[in-house]
C-alpha cells in the first residue's frame, strides 16, 4: 500500500512540474545594441560555396541589409553583424506524408549538411540559406517540392528579440557605438517588478550561477548547491538539490527518493534552461506555504540542473545564438561539438549518416559517452545511486520545441518498455495538467521513437519507420534502461514552430503553478485510489 501511495505522490509531483513550466519572459526583450556576431563559420562558407559551384547558383546580395526598420511590436532592427550571420537564412516546414518522403528528405539534409530544427511524425523544420533552397528542392521527390511553407519570415529579427533588454552599469550615451561589450547586470527601474526580475528575460550563465548561490543562502534549510561535474572547457555544471530530510530517528532511513530535472542539453534551447530555473524557484519559495508543496519536498529530493551544456550555452550568448552541440573538438578541426543527447551509452548509434558526421548537428561522437558532459552526468547519477543512498525515481529532460511529452524508447519502436502502462498513464496526466491550467496548451503524448518518425499505414506500426535522425544514445533511454528509473520523460516545451525554439514569451505568470497543482492532486488521487 505504501508503494502504491508513492505512485500517487510521484504522479502529483511530475504533473505539478508541468503546470509550472512557463516562466514569464518579457515579450519586448531585445538584444543590446553592443552584441557582436562574427561572420559565418569557415565550414558554412565552404559548404555554401560548394553548393553554389555544383548547382551553379549565383551569389546574390540579399544578406546586405541597409537601414534599420522597426518591427510591428516596436522593437528596433537587429544590428548589421546579426543580419550578416542570419539575414540570408530561412526556416522551412516540410509536411511529411509517407516513409519514402521522410527518407528522401533525410538524405537531402545529410547531403547538404542542413540544420534540422525539429521534427515529429508529421512535419520537419529545416533552417538553411535562401540560396540553398533550390538545391534542396532539386534533391526531393515531386510530392515534397511543394509541400513546404516558410516558418518565420525574418529569422534575424526573431533571434534579435530573444535576447534580453539592454541593461548596463551606466546609461548609454549618444556617442557609444555597436562595439560596446554586453554587460548583463541586473538592475531595476521604477516600473520593474523586482520580485520577477530574474525571469523577465533569459539570463546568461554569469547571472544564473550567482542567482543559484543566492537561493542557497536565502533558503539554507532545504536548498543546497551541488556540482554535477566539469565541462569540456572546464566550467562547472551546477545544480540545486532541493528537499527536506526527516529528522525522526525512529523512522527507518531508506534510499532517498530523488527526481532529476534537466535542461540545456542543446545549447540554443534557452527556454529549457529558464524553465528549470523557474520550476526550482517555484518549489523552493513554496515550501512551508502549502501542504502540497511542503509534502513534495519532504517526500522527495529534487535535483534541478539548468544546463548540462554550459560551454555551448555560453557560446550561444557570445558567438552563435543557434549553436546546438557542446564545444568539444572532433576529428575535423572546423566542425566542433557533439550532440550530448546522442552520446549516452545505451543503444549508442554511429551507423546513421548524421550521427557519424562531425559537421552534423546530431553528431554522436566516435564512441559511447565521448561527449564529456554526458559522461560526467552519467557518472554522477551512478555514484548517487550506488554510493550515496539515493534512489532516482523520476527523470525529466526538458527540450524545445513541439509541445510533446515523450517516454522511452527513443532508439527504436520495435522494443516495448516493460512499464509502458505506467509511463503512458503518468504522461497523459501530465498533459492534462498543462491543458487545464489557465490558458493551458495541448501537449501530445507518445513514445520518443514515434515522435520522430513516419510510420506506415499498415496495422503493424512497427513494420516500417523512417527516421530523420538516429534516436540512439539518448539520456531518456539511458536513465530508463541502465539506471532503472521507472518514470523517465523528455518534455518538448512550447511552441509548435511559430518561434522555432526562439520564443520570447513563455506565457503565464507563476499564479498558474498552485491552481494546477491542486487540480492535479485532487483528480489524480481520486482516479488512482478508487
Order of alpha helices (4+ residues) and beta strands (2+ residues): alpha-alpha-alpha-beta-alpha-beta-beta-alpha-alpha-beta-alpha-alpha-beta-beta-beta-alpha-alpha-beta-alpha-alpha-beta-beta-alpha-beta-beta-beta-alpha-beta-alpha
